[in-house]
Amino acid sequence: MSLATARRDIETRLADNWALTRVSYDNAPFKTARTDETWVRCQIFEETANRINLGNPGQHRVAGLIVLSVYVPLEIGTNQAKDYADQLSAIFRDKQFGGITCWEAIPRNAGEFQSWYQYDVSVRFFWDGYYAI
């Protein structure tokens, strides 16, 4: 699996399972949301890569973090943000798809961001790749 394939699989899983709001993906066109609109931002970070066997081909494990940020209008409370965070967590928590394994989903109150209130869900994931040496 390549970095591009992993990103595509993660973004596709979100797009196929989330229809409640618009989603902003890394470096993709996204018209700025209105301040009265709820929306989600999806960021994918590859954090580590380790060789996990000495054979040929060599097996490497790439681990990373999916960060799903929910933005709701200010001064409406936190219930909607938490509800959406719960639903986003369920899409990825302990799931396997396309060679990707996801672990826990960790919610976090991020507070005010510009004209929105932000609530994040972070999901750890990994995928294995084989490379000839």
C-alpha positions in Angstrom: 0.0 0.0 0.0 1.2 3.5 -0.7 0.6 6.7 1.2 -1.7 7.9 -1.5 -3.7 4.7 -1.4 -4.1 4.9 2.4 -5.3 8.5 2.2 -7.8 7.6 -0.6 -9.2 4.7 1.4 -9.6 6.7 4.6 -11.3 9.6 2.7 -13.5 7.2 0.8 -14.6 5.5 4.0 -15.6 8.9 5.5 -17.4 10.1 2.3 -19.3 6.8 2.1 -20.5 6.9 5.7 -21.0 10.6 6.4 -23.7 12.8 4.9 -24.6 15.1 7.8 -22.3 18.0 6.8 -19.8 19.1 4.2 -16.3 17.8 4.7 -13.0 19.7 4.1 -10.1 17.4 3.0 -6.4 18.3 2.9 -5.6 20.5 -0.1 -8.9 19.9 -1.8 -11.4 22.6 -2.9 -13.7 23.7 -0.1 -15.7 26.9 -0.1 -15.4 28.4 3.4 -18.4 27.5 5.5 -20.9 30.1 6.7 -20.6 30.8 10.4 -24.1 29.4 11.0 -23.1 26.1 9.2 -21.7 23.0 10.8 -18.9 21.3 9.0 -16.1 18.7 9.4 -12.4 18.8 8.5 -10.5 15.6 7.8 -6.8 15.5 8.3 -4.5 12.5 7.9 -1.1 12.4 9.5 1.4 9.6 8.8 3.5 9.5 12.0 5.9 6.6 12.0 7.2 3.8 9.8 9.0 0.8 11.2 10.4 -2.4 9.6 8.6 -5.3 11.3 10.4 -8.2 9.8 13.7 -9.1 8.3 12.5 -11.1 5.3 12.6 -10.3 1.6 10.3 -8.6 0.8 10.6 -6.5 3.9 7.4 -5.7 5.8 7.0 -2.1 7.1 4.2 -0.8 9.3 3.1 2.8 8.8 1.2 4.3 11.7 -0.7 7.5 11.7 -3.6 9.6 13.0 -6.9 10.6 11.5 -8.1 13.9 13.0 -11.8 14.7 12.4 -12.7 18.2 13.5 -16.3 19.1 14.0 -17.1 22.8 13.7 -20.5 24.1 15.0 -21.7 27.7 15.3 -20.8 29.5 18.5 -23.2 29.8 21.4 -25.3 26.8 20.6 -23.8 24.5 23.3 -21.8 21.4 22.8 -24.4 18.7 22.3 -24.4 18.8 18.5 -20.6 18.8 18.3 -20.4 15.8 20.7 -23.2 13.9 18.9 -21.4 14.3 15.6 -18.1 13.3 17.2 -19.7 10.1 18.5 -21.0 9.3 15.0 -17.7 10.0 13.3 -15.9 7.9 15.9 -18.2 5.0 15.1 -17.1 5.2 11.4 -13.5 4.4 12.3 -13.2 3.0 15.8 -11.8 -0.6 15.7 -12.6 -0.9 12.0 -10.6 -2.6 9.2 -10.9 -1.6 5.6 -8.7 -1.6 2.5 -5.7 -2.9 4.4 -6.0 -0.2 7.1 -6.6 -1.0 10.7 -8.0 1.6 13.0 -7.8 1.6 16.8 -9.4 3.8 19.4 -11.2 7.0 18.7 -10.3 9.8 21.2 -12.7 12.8 21.5 -11.3 16.1 22.6 -12.9 19.5 23.2 -10.8 22.0 21.3 -12.9 25.1 22.1 -13.4 28.2 20.0 -11.8 28.4 16.6 -12.4 31.6 14.6 -16.2 31.8 14.3 -17.0 28.2 15.3 -16.8 25.9 18.3 -14.4 22.9 17.6 -14.6 19.3 18.8 -12.0 16.8 17.6 -11.9 13.1 17.2 -8.5 11.5 16.8 -8.2 7.9 15.5 -5.0 6.0 15.5 -4.4 3.7 12.4 -1.8 1.6 10.7 -1.2 -0.3 7.5 1.5 -2.7 6.4 3.5 -2.6 3.2 6.0 -5.0 1.6 9.1 -3.7 -0.1 11.8 -5.7 -1.9 15.3 -5.2 -0.5 
